[in-house]
Amino acid sequence: MNTKDIRTSKDPDLAGSYAAIQRSAQSARDIAIKTNTAIIVAIDGKPVRITAAELIKMRELESVKPTPHIQAL
């Protein structure tokens, strides 16, 4: 199995596919939330069901990121 990061590929289409997959995953999460349905994802190779309510909680946690401390010079 190739474990190289696809984003470092010399092929621009292959390197760009990572961002496309990320956008697709985000769209799937958005649709699941709008339709109150679950999505199935693979975690450690095992299927895991994530409900719309769990997706909403995950999104809320991601939006509450601590701001970095900026020190005056």
N, C-alpha and C positions, 0 to 999 in steps of 0.2 A: 504494500500500500504506500502511495506517495503522501508524505506528510508535509510537503512544502506548502507555504502559504500561497494560495492562488493569486493573491493581489500582487505578488512579485513576479508573475509570469511575464516573459518577453512578448507574448502575444497580447495585444491590447484588448481584443475581444474577450479573452479568457480572464485577464486582469479586471476588466470592467464587469464581468459576470457576477462578481462578489457583491457589488453595489446593487445590481439588479435583483439578486436573491434577497438581499436585505430589504429592498423596497417591496418585494412580493410578500415577504413575511409580515411586514408592517401592515400591508393592505389586508392580509388574511386576519390579523388581529383586529383591525378596524371593523371589518365585516362581521366577525364573530361577536364583537361588542354590540354593534348596531342591531344584529339579529338575535341577540341573546342566545348564542350557541357556543359550543365548546370547540376547541381545536385540539388536534393530536400532534404532538411533537416527539422527537426521539431524544432521550436523555440517557447517556451512557449506553446507547444502542437499544434501549427499551422504550416502547410507546408509553407516553404519559398524556393523560387527558387534562386540559386546562380549561376551566369554565370561563364564561364571559365575566363573571364576578371576580374571579381570580386575576383575569387579564386587566380589569379595571384597577384592582389593588396594586398590581405590579406597575402599571402606568403611573399611578399616584406616587408610589415609592421612588420611581425613576425621576419624577419631576421635582422631588424635594431633595435636591443634591445640595450638600453644604457648600457655601461659597468659600473659596480659598482665602486665607488670611493674607492680606497685603500689608507689608511692613514699609513704613516710610523710611526713606534714606536719610 
